[in-house]
Amino acid sequence: MRYILIFLLLTLSLSSKNDKVTLVPIVFEGNKIVSTSDLEEVVGAKKTPFFLFWKKRVAKINPRMYPKLKETFTLFYKNEGFYDANISTLYRDNKAIIVKIEENRPIFIKDIIINSNLDLSESITLNIGERFRAEDFTDTKKNIKKLLLTKGYCSPELSTKAYLDIEKYEAYIKIDLKKKKLCHFGKITIKTKSKTMKNDIILSRLHFEEGDVFNIEKIKESYEALYSLEAFDQLNLDYSKKLYNKKPVKINYKEVSKKIHTRMGLGYATDLKFQARFYWEYRNYGGNGKKLIFDTLISKDQKRVENRFFVPYVYSIKGYYLDFLNSVGYSEERDIHNFDERVIFDKLYLIHAGSEWYNSIGLGVEQRDIFNASQILNEHFFLIYPFMKLIYDKRDSKLNPKNGFYFSHEMEYGLQYSQDSTSYLKYEDELRLIYTPRWDITLSSVGRIGAIEVYKNSIPESKKFFAGGAFSNRAYGYDRLGIIESPIKTSERGGFTFTNLSLEANFPLYKSFRGAIFTDNTMISENQGIWEFSNKVISSAGIGFRYITPIGPFKIDLGMNVHDKHQRAIHFQVGQSF
C-alpha cells in the first residue's frame, strides 16, 4: 500500500510539471485527527511563505491532480490506520477543490508480542493503545535492523508482522528475533592504486580495524573522517559481503579533481556586526590529503589574516596517528574592550581526531601589543607557551544534538624565557549535558569554569577572562562583561577566574520552527588562583527562536538581566551552542 501511494504521488507530481497551469485552492472538510497541514503535504500544496504575513495563506495545487485525489487520500488514510474513511472530492466552479473527509473509527494496537534474545525496547516506536500507523511500523523495522548492525549482528533471523482485524478495529504486532553470532570486520583492502595518496592516509581515518566487532556506526564515522580531508570526489567502503561472520571491507576512491576553492562574501554577526570574508583553499595540495588555506576576515571591530597548512598522518604510535597543523597570521581588535590590540602569531599543532576523542598539543608564539587611543595604555608582550586541548564528545549529533554530553579541557603555560617574560598557567573546562524526553523538549546545560595564575610579571589584558555574547551571558554583547562587581554592575577589566552556567529548554513550535527559554549566570573575579572564586554573579533570562536547517539551527536569542530590565541584548547565530 505504501508503494502504491508513493507511485500515485509521483504520478501526480510528474503530471503537474508539463505546462504552466493556474493553481487552485484546495480545502479540507471533516478531518479531525489528521491535520490539514499533513493532508496538504501529501499533494505538495503550495502556500504563501509565512514571512509574507500580510497575505492570506491559502493552500493551492495543480487542478490536473483532481482525478486521483480520492484514491490518493484513501490510501493515505489507510496508512494512518483509518480503513473505514470515506473520501469525496468536488471541483467547485473550476475555482476550488473541496475534499470532504469522514475519518470514522481507526485501528488501534491491541498487543505487541516480542520473542527476542536482544533488548529491543529502544527500537520499538509502537505502543499498545495507540493508533496503528504504517509509517511507525516501518520505522520500527528499520530501527531493529539498525540496532542489529550497530551491535554487530549481521546474520540474524528477524520476522516483523502486523495482523489487522478490520472488524474489531484491532492490530496485533509480532516480532521474532534470533540475533545469532556476532560479526567482525574482516580484511581491509584498498583497491584504488594511487601515486599521490598513501594507503596509510586512508587507514588512519578508519574507525575500525580487522577483527573488531562489526558496527555500522563505525562505517559512518569512517566516511565522515575520510570526507573531512576534502581530498576525494568519490569514496566507497564496500562491506556487502559476509564470509563466516566476517565482513571484509573494500575501499575505492577517486581523488578530488577541482583542488582550488575560493569563497567571498558579506555577512552579519552579533559580535562583529557587518563583515567581509575571503577564503582560499588548495585541497590535496601535493597529494596525501595535505591542505593549504588562506583566510581573511574584515569588520569594523576586527581584522584577521591567517594562513594554515595541514598535513594528515605525520606520525603513528601503535595505531594512534597524529596530524600536523601550522597556523600563522595577524589579528587586530578595536572598540570591543577599553583597549585595542594587535597580535602576530604562529601556532604549531599535533592533532589526533577519533570518533569520540579529539586531542591536540602544540606550541604558540605571539607578539601582543595592547594600546588605546590616548596612549595611556601601551604594553608589549612576547609570549611563548605550550598548550593542549582535550575533547570527549558523546552527543548524538554535532549539528543539532538531542541527547548526550560533551567535555573539553584547555590549558596553556607561559614559558619564562627571560627576566621580562610572563610566566602563567591558564585553563578552561566545559561540560555540556543534553537530554530530550519523549515529548520532544530538549533540556540543555553548559557549564564553563576557568582560572589563571600568574607566576611572574603581568599577563596581557586580552588573555584574561571576559564574558557576554551568544555563548555565555546573552543579556550582554560580545565580551562586554568583565569583573563582576554586583548583580547589575561590571568592570571593563578582565578577570582571573571565571564560571558560567547556561540552562535552556528547547521546544517545538511548528514543523522546523522551535522556541526556547533560557537562563545564563556568570561570575568573573579578580581573585588569582586555580580555585579562588567570588560569590558575585550576574544572571540573565530570555527567550529564543530556532529554525532547523541542514547545517544546524538558525538562532535568535533575546536576553535580559533579571535585576536590570534595561540591560538586554539580541543575538543571531547559526549553529548549536550545546
Order of alpha helices (4+ residues) and beta strands (2+ residues): alpha-beta-alpha-beta-alpha-beta-beta-beta-alpha-beta-beta-beta-alpha-alpha-beta-beta-beta-beta-beta-beta-beta-beta-beta-beta-beta-beta-beta-beta-beta-beta-beta-beta-beta-beta
